[in-house]
């Protein structure tokens, strides 16, 4: 498939190019151009998969179906819009003296490599290559989180490296166990590592081995997804890294980790014939939502505040996938989409707000709507949207999830409602103070990139009012594959 080759090679070419030219005057525009062509390749690939069905390529080493290509398109879109936001943001960081030429080269090269590794993880048919791609994504983002080289950013990067390193090691052990279970059925060689082969024989896999494998995969990739109690790296990494990286961490990387868990659940369900895997996911998801909701009440850093919001939403999506069934899985896929769009828009607005204020402390950011109306309203609308207020798409996803839970798991629905109410209060009163308080901010030398904020919020609003038929059919097919 030429579309797939272009999709995977473009970010790699960008990383190599920016390793030498990443500090040039036009590097931000070139970064956006690479990301734009990658997004175009993702759209072409999605159209082909939706028209012709699942695709295998390169001797079955790559496999793209409705579920994976949905996340490929979302990843490439948010990667492109984030690169547009990154242009003025990083130039303002240069003016402020926080970033030099070497750091700029590293930033642009690792940005492309990070996007490339996520796309590789989503398109590979090999569970071993998936693990390698996730580990590479970890290493690239460690370098990006520590970009400023301040003591706080280095500590955050080190915590991220250690915790996610431990998690990814457990995912490797789970992958090995899954291979051992498949080898007894499929024989030795690479075929026992392929998702398509594993799904064909999932009911023949040894249940005890698959159970242990799934636990390790859930814990391992759950660390990357920010599930409690494995989430401690996420708020620190969100707070200390450059805001464009915060946006793609929150909006994209967490989705890819959940993708690996969801694929693993399909195998576990087939091998065990019991809801054990789903129950574990619901348990972790519910715990994550509750802890993250109450942690938002304690935050004084705006990026940490929305970092815990990301933890909460990953818990909701994990709960939805764990509950299973057509409606809950559909709600989880919709939630993935609107969360990625809304949370990246919020971080775009937060990035400009913190640059204007010169701080990330919530109490020191006031009057955004007076000094920069577009940034202020972007943050206010984004805050309302991510809290699940109608008519935004997050409301539609959460409403579908909660109504499904009320019939299938009524006790859990009550817990979710309480946690969502706590999170609502914890975030809303802080956001409105930053937006409508007495102004105390200075102008920026480079004009903020506001268009990506309102494009994302506009898409989220559209999905709250109207779900296009092709997108609904896309979600239904993806839900059929994993739900």
N, C-alpha and C positions, 0 to 999 in steps of 0.2 A: 504494500500500500504506500504510494508516494506521499500521501497526506501524513501518514504516521511518521515516515522518515523525516519529512520536513519539520514536523512538530517536535521531534526529539533532538534533531541536529541543530536547529536554530538557537536554542538556549546554550548549547555547548559551544557553538561558534561565537556567540555573544560573550561567553565567559572567557574564552581564549583572547578575543579581541580586546576586551576591557582590562585584561591582565596587563596589557601594554599601553592602552590608550584611555583607560578609565578616568584619568585626571584631566583630559583635554577639555577645552571650552564647550565643545558640542557633545560630550559624553552623555549628559542627561537626555538630549534629544535622540541620540543613537540608542540608548537604553530603551526609550519609549518605542523606537522604530522596531527593534528586535522583538519587543514584547507584543507590539501590534501585529507583526507578521505571524508570530506564534499563535495569537488569538485567531487570526484568519485561518490558519491551518487547522486549528481546533474546530472551528465552525464547519469547515469543509468535511473534516473527519466525522463530525456529528451527523451531518446531513447524509453522508454515505451509510453510516451504521443504521440510522433511522429508516432509510429507504431500503437497504439490502439485508439488514439483520446483522447479527454478531459476525465479527471479522477475525480471522486468524492470519498471522503473518510471520515470515522468517522462521519457517519450520516449527510453527506453533509456539515460538518463544514469546510472541506478543498476542494478546487477545483483547478485543474491545467489544463490549456489549452495551446495552442501554444504560446500565448502572455506572460502568466505568466512564463511558463517554460523556455522561451527564456531568460527572465531576471534572473530567478533562476540560469541558467547555467552561464550567464555572471557574476553574483554576486559571485558565488562560485569560478569561475576561477580567477577573479581579487583578491578576498579575499585570495586565495592560493598564487598567485605570490607576493602579497604584504607581506604576512607572510615570504616569502623567502627573500625579500628585507629587512624586519624588523630585521632579525637576526644580520647582522653586524652593521646595523644602530644603534640599541639600545645598542649594546655592545660599540660602539664608544661614545654614550651618557653617558654610565656608566663611561668610562675612563675619559671623560671630566668633570665628576662630576655633570652633569645636572640631573641625575636620580639615585635614591637610591633603596634599596630593596623593600620598601613599594610601591614606585611608579611603580616599575617593576611588582609587583603582580597585582596592579590595572590595569596597561597597558594590560597585557596578558589576564586577566579575562574579562575586558571590551571589548577588541578586539573580543573575541569569542562571547560575549553576543551581541555586535553590529551586527556582521554578522548574528547571529541567529535571531535577531529581524527583520532584513531586509528580510530574507528568510521566516519568519512567515508572514510578511506583503504581500509577493508575492504569498503565497500559500493558505492563508485563504479565505474562501468563505463568511465570515461574515464581513460586513463593520464596525461593532463595534470592532471586534478583530483587523482589519486593523488599526483603530485609536489608539488602545492600543499599538500595535506594533510600530507605528510611534512615539508615545509619549515616549516609552521605548528607542527607538533608540536615541531620543533627549537627554534623561537623561544620557545615557551611553556616548555619544559623548561630552556632557558638561564636564564630568569628564576627558575625554581624552584630550580635548582642553586645560584644565587648568592643565595638568599633571606637567608642569615645575614649577608651583606655583610662577611665576614671576608676578609683577604687570600687565604687558601687557597681559599675558596669562589669568589671572583671569578676567581682564576687557573684553577680547574677549569672554571668556566662559559666563560671566554674560550677555553680549549683546546677545549672541547666545541663552541663556536660556530665556531671556525676550522676544525677538522678535519671536522666534519659539514657545514659550509658548503661546503668544498672537495668533499666527497663528494657532496653533493646537487647541486652544479653539474655534476659528471660524470654523475649520474643524469639531469639535464635534457638534457645533450648526447645521451645514449643514447636518451632519449625522443624527441628531435627526429629522430634517425637512424631510429628505428623508424617514426615517422610518415612520413618521406620514403619509406621502403621500402613502406609500406602505401598511400601516395597513388598510386603508380604502378599499383596494382591496383584500389583502391577509388575513386579519384578524390579531388578536394579536398573540404574540408568536415570536419565533426566525426566522420563515420563512421570515418575512418582512425585515430581515437584510441580507439575502443571495443574493449575486450577481446573481446567477443562477435563483432565483425566481424573482428578480427585473427585469432582462432582459426579462423574459417571459411575464411580464405585463406592460412593460414600456410605451406602448401606452395608457394604462388606468390610468396612474398616473395624478394627478391634476397638470396642467401645471403651474399655478401661484406658487404653493408650490415648485415644482421642480425647477423653475427658481431661486427663492430665495435660495434654497438649493445649487444649482450649484454655484451661486456667492460666497457663504460662503465656499464651498469646494475648489473652484479655488483660492480664497484668502488665505485660510488656508494652503492647501497643496502647493500652489504657494510660500508661505513663505519658506517652506522646500526646494523647488526646486530652490530658489534664483531668482525668477522673480522680476524685477523692478516694483514698488518701495519698495519691501519687501526684498531686497537683502543685506542690510547693514551688517548683521551678517557674511555673507559668506567670504568676503576677510579677515576680522579679524581672523575668526576661522581657515582659511587656513594658515594664516601667523604665528599664535602663537602656534598651536598644533604641536605634533610630525609629521614629514613628512609622515610616513606610514598612519597615520590617515587622513592627508590631501589627500592622494591618494584615500582612500576608500570613504571619504566624497565627493570628486569631481567626482570620477568614478562610485560610486554605490548609495549613499544615494539620490542624486539628481534624479537618474533614478526612484527610488522607489516612490518618491513624484510625478513624472510625470505619473507613472503607475496609481496611484490613481486618478489623474485628467483625464486621458484618459478613464478609466473605467466609471467615473462619466459623461463624455461627451456622452458616448454611451446611457446612461439612459436619459440624457437631450434631446438629438436629438430625441429619440423615443417618449418622452412625449410631446415635444413642436411642433415637425414637422416643425421647422424653424431653420436657421443656427445661432441662437443667441449664443449658447455655442461656436461654432467654431469661430465666430466673436470676442468674448471676448478673446479667446485664441490667435487668431492672433494679436489682439491689444496689449495684454500683451507681447506676444513674440516679436513683432516688437519693442516696446518700450524698452524691455530688451536688444535686440541686439544693438540698437543705443546707449543707455546710456553706456553699458559695453564697446563698442568699443572706445568711446571717453575717458572713464575712464582709459583705458590702457595707454594713453599718459601721465598720471600724476604719474604713479607708480614708486617708487624707491626701493621697496622691491620685490624680485623676486617671492616669494610665493604669494604675493598680486597680482602681475602682472598676474600670471596664474590663480589665483582665479577669477579675472575679465574675463579671457578667458573662464572659466567654466560658468560664468553667461551668457556670449554671446552665447555659444553653447546650453545652456538650452533654451534660447530664440528662437534659430533656430528650435530646436526640438518641442517646444511648438507651434511655428508658423506652422510647418509642420502638426502636429496632428490637429491643429485648421482648417487648410485649408481642410483637409480630402481628401477622394478619394484614390484610390489604389496607385497611383504613389507617392503622397505626404506622405502618411502614410508609405509606403515602405521606402521612403527616411528618414523619421524620425526614423524608427527602425534601419536602417543601420547606421544612424548618432549616435544613442545611442551606438551601438556596437563599432564603431571606435573611438568615443570620449572617452569612458571608457578605451579602450586599450591604446590610445595615451596619454591621460592626465595622467594616472597612470604611464606610462613610463617616461613622463616628470618629474613628481614629484619624481620618483626614482632617476633620474639623478640630479635633483635640490637638493634633500636631501644630496647626497654625496658631491655635489659641495659646499653647505653651510657649511657642516661639515669641509671640507678642508679649506675653507676660514675663518671659525669662525664668519661669518656674513651672513645676508640675503640681505644686501644692494647691489644693482646691480653694482654700480660703484666700489665696492671693490672686486668684483669677476672677475678675468681676467686670460686669458691664460690657460683655462681648457684643451685645446687640446695639450698643451705642457707638463703639469704636470700630467695629467690623460687622455690620448687620448680616452679611452673607454667612460669615463663620458662625455668628451667634445663632441665627435661625437654623443653620445646618446642624449645629450641635443640639439645639432644642428639639427639632423634628426627629433627629436621629435617636435622641434619648427617649422620646415618646414612642417611637417605632419599636425600639428594642425592648421596651417594657411591655409590649403586647397590647398597645392601645389600638382600637379600630380607627381608621379602616386599613391600617398597614398590614402587610403580609404576615408578620410575626403573629398578629392576632389570629389570623385564619389558621395558621399552623398549630398554635397552642390550643385554640378552640377545638379543632379536630382531634388533637391528642387527648385533651381533657375529657371530651364527650365519649371518646372511645374507652378511656380508662374508667370512666364512671360505670360503664356496663361490664367491663372485663375485670378491673381491679379497683373497686370503689374506695377501699381504704387508702390506696396509693394516690388516688385522685384528690382526696381531702388533704393529704400531706403536701402534694404539689401546689394546691391552691393556697395554702398557708405560706409556703416558701415563696411563691410568686408575689404574694401580697407584701411580704417583708422586703423582698428585693425592689418592688415598685417604690415603696416609701424611701428606702435607702438611697436609691439613685435619683429619683425625681427631685427631691428637695435640694440636693447638691447641684444638679444641672441647672435648675431654675435660678439659683443664686449666682452661678457663674455667668449666666446669660443676661439676667436682668438687674444685677446689682449695680452699685455705683462704679462708673468706669475708672480703671486705673492702668490701662494698657497703652503701649507705644506702637506706632506703625512699623511695618516690615519694609525692608529695602526692596525685596522682590515680591511682587504681587502674588498672593496665595492662589493656588489652583482650586477653584471652587466648583468648576464644572463636574469633576468626578463625584463630589459629595451629592449634588442634586440629581445626577444621572442615577446613582445607586438608590437614593431615596425615592426617585420617581418610579424605578422598576419595582421596588418594594411596595409602593403604594398601588401600582397597577396590579400586582399579584394579590393584593388584598381585596381589590374590587372584582378582578376578572382574571381567570386562569385560561390562557389560550388553549384551544383544543389540542394542538400538537404537543404542548407542554404537559397537559394532563395525561395524554396517551403515553408520553415519554415516562412520566412518573409511574403510571400504572404498570408499564412493562418492567421498569427497574424494580418496582415493589414486588412484582411476580417473581423476579430472579432471586430476591433475598428474603422475601416475607412469607 
